Amino acid sequence: MFSITVRDHIMIAHSFRGDVFGPAQRLHGATFLVDATFRREQLDEDNIVVDIGLATRELGAVVSELNYRNLDNEPDFAGVNTSTEFLAKVVADRLAERVRKGGLGEGAKGLAGLTVTLHESHVAWASYERAL
């Protein structure tokens, strides 16, 4: 399996409900490095997984919808604990939709899967993997 990874970042504010979250129940900020890894079994006719420039652009578009937002105030996340794991899935699903609509060009039709990883720090991260 071949893969390429592109990276961006987001800065958000949010709070959590539930004793398991301790002090994170209060409103706090988070900055995440966001990696999107695209996979395919065979390289395309140009010997690439997908155009890195297009992948970078589409990931940037997805994270810009979340960047500098208080997620507690976003209707899409009403009543939801926006954990790192949950946000990895949100980014992956939104990016997959952009791929489906042609945002990565014709070469993306051969993609097998996508993994989005949100790095909370240098020692902790969460990922969500899905088929394309």
For each residue, the residues with C-beta under 8 A, 3 or more apart:
1: 39 40 41 112
2: 39 40 41 42 43 49
3: 37 38 39 40 49
4: 37 38 48 49 50 52 55
5: 35 36 37 38
6: 35 36 52 55 56 59
7: 33 34 35 36 59
8: 33 34 36 56 59 60 63
9: 31 32 33 34 63
10: 31 32 34 63 66 67
11: 29 30 31 32 67 68
12: 29 30 32 66 67 68 69 70 71 82 87
13: 27 28 29 30 69 70 71 72
14: 27 28 30 70 71 72 77 82
15: 24 25 26 27 28 72
16: 21 24 25 81 82 83
17: 21 25 81
18: 21 25 81
19: 22 25
20:
21: 16 17 18 24 25 81
22: 19 25
23: 26 28
24: 15 16 21 28
25: 15 16 17 18 19 21 22
26: 15 23
27: 13 14 15 70 72
28: 13 14 15 23 24
29: 11 12 13
30: 11 12 13 14 84 120
31: 9 10 11
32: 9 10 11 12 84 87 118 119 120
33: 7 8 9 118 119
34: 7 8 9 10 59 63 91 116 117 118 119
35: 5 6 7 115 116 117 119
36: 5 6 7 8 55 59 91 92 95 114 115 116
37: 3 4 5 114 115 116 117
38: 3 4 5 49 50 55 104 108 111 113 114 132
39: 1 2 3 49 111 112 113 114 115
40: 1 2 3 43 44 49 50 110 111 112
41: 1 2 110 112
42: 2 110
43: 2 40 46 47 48 49
44: 40 47 48 49 50 107 110
45:
46: 43 107
47: 43 44
48: 4 43 44 51 52 107
49: 2 3 4 38 39 40 43 44 111
50: 4 38 40 44 54 55 104 105 107 108 111
51: 48 54 55 104 105 107
52: 4 6 48 55 56
53: 56 57
54: 50 51 57 58 103 104 105 108
55: 4 6 36 38 50 51 52 58 59 104
56: 6 8 52 53 59 60
57: 53 54 60 61 103
58: 54 55 61 62 95 98 99 103 104
59: 6 7 8 34 36 55 56 62 63 91 95
60: 8 56 57 63 64
61: 57 58 64 65 98 103
62: 58 59 65 66 91 94 95 98
63: 8 9 10 34 59 60 66 67 91
64: 60 61 67
65: 61 62 94
66: 10 12 62 63 69 71 87 90 91
67: 10 11 12 63 64
68: 11 12
69: 12 13 66 73 74
70: 12 13 14 27 73 74
71: 12 13 14 66 74 77 82
72: 13 14 15 27 77
73: 69 70
74: 69 70 71 77 78
75: 78
76:
77: 14 71 72 74 80 82
78: 74 75
79:
80: 77 86
81: 16 17 18 21 86
82: 12 14 16 71 77 86 87
83: 16 86 87 126
84: 30 32 87 88 118 120 124 125 126
85: 88 89 126 128
86: 80 81 82 83 89 90
87: 12 32 66 82 83 84 90 91 118
88: 84 85 91 92 116 117 118 126 127 128
89: 85 86 92 93 116 128 130
90: 66 86 87 93 94
91: 34 36 59 62 63 66 87 88 94 95 116 118 128
92: 36 88 89 95 96 114 115 116 128 129 130
93: 89 90 96 97 130
94: 62 65 90 91 97 98
95: 36 58 59 62 91 92 98 99 114 116
96: 92 93 99 100 114 130 132
97: 93 94 100 101
98: 58 61 62 94 95 101 103 104
99: 58 95 96 102 103 104 108 111 114 132
100: 96 97 132
101: 97 98
102: 99 105 106 108
103: 54 57 58 61 98 99 108
104: 38 50 51 54 55 58 98 99 107 108 111
105: 50 51 54 102 108
106: 102 109
107: 44 46 48 50 51 104 110
108: 38 50 54 99 102 103 104 105 111 132
109: 106
110: 40 41 42 44 107
111: 38 39 40 49 50 99 104 108 114 132
112: 1 39 40 41 131 132
113: 38 39 129 130 131 132
114: 36 37 38 39 92 95 96 99 111 129 130 132
115: 35 36 37 39 92 127 128 129 130
116: 34 35 36 37 88 89 91 92 95 127 128
117: 34 35 37 88 125 126 127
118: 32 33 34 84 87 88 91 125 126 127
119: 32 33 34 35 122 124 125
120: 30 32 84 124 125 126
121: 124 125
122: 119
123:
124: 84 119 120 121
125: 84 117 118 119 120 121
126: 83 84 85 88 117 118 120
127: 88 115 116 117 118
128: 85 88 89 91 92 115 116
129: 92 113 114 115
130: 89 92 93 96 113 114 115
131: 112 113
132: 38 96 99 100 108 111 112 113 114
